[in-house]
Amino acid sequence: MAIRKIVKIGDDCLRQECRKQEKFDLRLKILLKDMADTMYKAEGVGLAAPQVGVLRRVVVIDVGDQGDGLLELINPVITMREGEQCGREGCLSLPGRQAVVTRPRKVTVQYQKRDGVHCEKTVEGLFARAVCHELDHLDGKLFIDRISRLKRIMFENKLKKGTRQSQVK
């Protein structure tokens, strides 16, 4: 079990667009295993490669009872969005911080498995929220980019001040 350091807000790699994963080799398998181990240790439901300092289009997600176990998404692309849901989100790169974010209720995502095989999956609810959240990371976006400008300013001021209050309503 290899636990990687989760980068925190302020680290440049969280704001960069990731490159396509070209090689489906042992390095990728190690990255996937390390990311899953890191996500589980941190008690998260998803983790994107840039959150461990790797600028590749690689994501792991496990939403527990609401999903099918660990899902590894390589080079994922959302091809369909349907409906709307609002809910509180947090992020392993912004520990202790949360905000209400609007996301699609249902999404279809095309991706590759660890062996390069192309797949497609349609997910709803928390699973759809997690897919959208993690894929945002691959484009250098954070959940705070999805809230209103005023709420984002309040959120960022709290981050700067380091206050104990960690939720924006």
C-alpha positions as CSV (number, residue, x, y, z in Angstrom):
1,M,0.0,0.0,0.0
2,A,1.5,3.3,-1.1
3,I,-0.2,6.4,0.2
4,R,0.7,9.5,-1.9
5,K,0.6,13.1,-0.6
6,I,-2.6,14.9,-1.5
7,V,-1.8,18.4,-2.8
8,K,-3.8,21.2,-1.3
9,I,-5.4,24.4,-2.7
10,G,-2.7,26.8,-3.7
11,D,-0.6,24.1,-5.4
12,D,-0.2,25.0,-9.1
13,C,-1.0,21.5,-10.4
14,L,-4.6,21.8,-9.2
15,R,-5.1,24.6,-11.7
16,Q,-3.5,23.0,-14.8
17,E,-5.1,21.0,-17.5
18,C,-4.0,17.3,-17.6
19,R,-2.5,15.5,-20.5
20,K,-4.0,12.4,-22.1
21,Q,-2.8,9.1,-20.6
22,E,-1.1,7.4,-23.6
23,K,0.6,4.4,-22.1
24,F,-1.3,1.6,-20.4
25,D,1.7,0.1,-18.6
26,L,2.9,-0.9,-15.1
27,R,3.4,2.8,-14.2
28,L,-0.3,3.4,-14.8
29,K,-1.3,0.4,-12.7
30,I,0.9,1.6,-9.8
31,L,-0.6,5.1,-10.1
32,L,-4.1,3.6,-10.0
33,K,-3.4,1.4,-7.0
34,D,-1.7,4.3,-5.1
35,M,-4.6,6.7,-5.9
36,A,-7.2,4.2,-4.7
37,D,-5.1,3.5,-1.5
38,T,-4.8,7.3,-0.9
39,M,-8.5,7.9,-1.5
40,Y,-9.5,5.2,0.9
41,K,-7.0,6.3,3.6
42,A,-8.3,9.9,3.3
43,E,-11.9,8.6,3.4
44,G,-12.8,10.2,0.1
45,V,-15.2,9.0,-2.7
46,G,-12.9,10.2,-5.5
47,L,-9.4,11.3,-6.4
48,A,-8.0,12.7,-9.6
49,A,-4.3,12.3,-10.6
50,P,-3.5,16.1,-10.3
51,Q,-4.5,15.8,-6.6
52,V,-1.4,13.6,-6.1
53,G,0.7,15.8,-8.3
54,V,0.4,13.8,-11.6
55,L,-0.9,15.8,-14.6
56,R,-2.6,12.9,-16.4
57,R,-6.3,12.3,-17.2
58,V,-6.7,9.6,-14.6
59,V,-9.5,9.3,-11.9
60,V,-10.6,6.8,-9.3
61,I,-14.1,6.8,-7.7
62,D,-15.8,4.7,-5.1
63,V,-19.1,6.0,-3.8
64,G,-19.7,3.0,-1.6
65,D,-23.2,1.5,-1.5
66,Q,-24.4,3.9,-4.2
67,G,-22.0,2.5,-6.8
68,D,-20.4,-0.6,-8.2
69,G,-17.2,-0.5,-6.1
70,L,-13.9,1.1,-7.4
71,L,-14.2,2.7,-10.8
72,E,-11.0,3.6,-12.6
73,L,-11.5,6.2,-15.4
74,I,-8.7,6.9,-17.8
75,N,-9.1,9.7,-20.4
76,P,-12.7,10.2,-19.3
77,V,-15.1,12.4,-21.2
78,I,-18.7,13.2,-20.3
79,T,-20.9,12.7,-23.3
80,M,-24.3,13.3,-21.8
81,R,-25.7,15.4,-19.0
82,E,-29.3,15.2,-17.8
83,G,-31.2,17.0,-15.0
84,E,-29.9,18.9,-12.1
85,Q,-29.0,18.3,-8.5
86,C,-27.8,20.6,-5.8
87,G,-25.7,19.3,-2.9
88,R,-22.9,19.9,-0.5
89,E,-19.4,19.0,-1.9
90,G,-16.0,18.8,-0.3
91,C,-12.6,18.0,-1.7
92,L,-9.6,16.2,-0.4
93,S,-7.5,19.1,-1.7
94,L,-9.6,21.6,0.4
95,P,-9.8,19.7,3.7
96,G,-12.7,20.7,6.0
97,R,-14.2,23.0,3.4
98,Q,-17.6,22.5,1.7
99,A,-20.1,24.4,-0.4
100,V,-23.4,23.7,-2.2
101,V,-22.8,23.0,-5.8
102,T,-25.2,22.4,-8.7
103,R,-24.3,19.4,-10.9
104,P,-26.1,17.2,-13.5
105,R,-28.4,14.5,-11.9
106,K,-27.3,12.0,-14.5
107,V,-24.2,11.7,-16.8
108,T,-22.8,9.3,-19.3
109,V,-19.0,9.1,-19.3
110,Q,-16.8,7.4,-21.9
111,Y,-13.4,6.3,-20.6
112,Q,-10.7,3.7,-20.9
113,K,-9.9,0.9,-18.4
114,R,-6.4,0.2,-17.1
115,D,-5.8,-2.0,-20.1
116,G,-6.9,0.6,-22.6
117,V,-10.3,-0.9,-23.4
118,H,-12.9,1.7,-24.2
119,C,-16.0,1.8,-22.1
120,E,-19.1,3.9,-21.4
121,K,-21.1,4.2,-18.2
122,T,-24.2,6.1,-17.2
123,V,-24.5,7.1,-13.5
124,E,-26.8,9.1,-11.3
125,G,-27.0,10.9,-8.0
126,L,-23.9,10.9,-5.9
127,F,-22.0,8.9,-8.5
128,A,-22.7,11.5,-11.2
129,R,-21.7,14.3,-8.8
130,A,-18.4,12.5,-8.1
131,V,-17.7,11.9,-11.8
132,C,-18.3,15.6,-12.5
133,H,-16.2,16.8,-9.5
134,E,-13.2,14.5,-10.4
135,L,-13.3,15.3,-14.1
136,D,-13.3,19.0,-13.3
137,H,-9.9,18.4,-11.6
138,L,-8.5,17.1,-14.9
139,D,-9.3,20.5,-16.4
140,G,-7.8,22.5,-13.6
141,K,-11.1,23.3,-11.9
142,L,-12.2,23.1,-8.3
143,F,-15.7,22.8,-6.9
144,I,-15.4,26.4,-5.7
145,D,-15.3,27.5,-9.3
146,R,-18.9,26.2,-9.6
147,I,-20.4,28.5,-6.9
148,S,-21.5,32.1,-7.3
149,R,-18.9,34.8,-7.4
150,L,-20.0,36.2,-4.0
151,K,-19.9,32.8,-2.3
152,R,-16.5,32.1,-3.9
153,I,-15.1,35.4,-2.5
154,M,-16.4,34.6,0.9
155,F,-15.0,31.1,0.7
156,E,-11.6,32.3,-0.4
157,N,-11.5,35.0,2.3
158,K,-12.2,32.2,4.9
159,L,-9.3,30.2,3.4
160,K,-7.0,33.1,3.6
161,K,-7.9,33.9,7.2
162,G,-7.7,30.3,8.2
163,T,-10.9,30.5,10.2
164,R,-12.5,27.5,11.7
165,Q,-15.8,28.1,9.9
166,S,-15.5,25.8,7.0
167,Q,-18.9,25.8,5.2
168,V,-20.4,28.3,2.8
169,K,-24.2,28.0,2.6
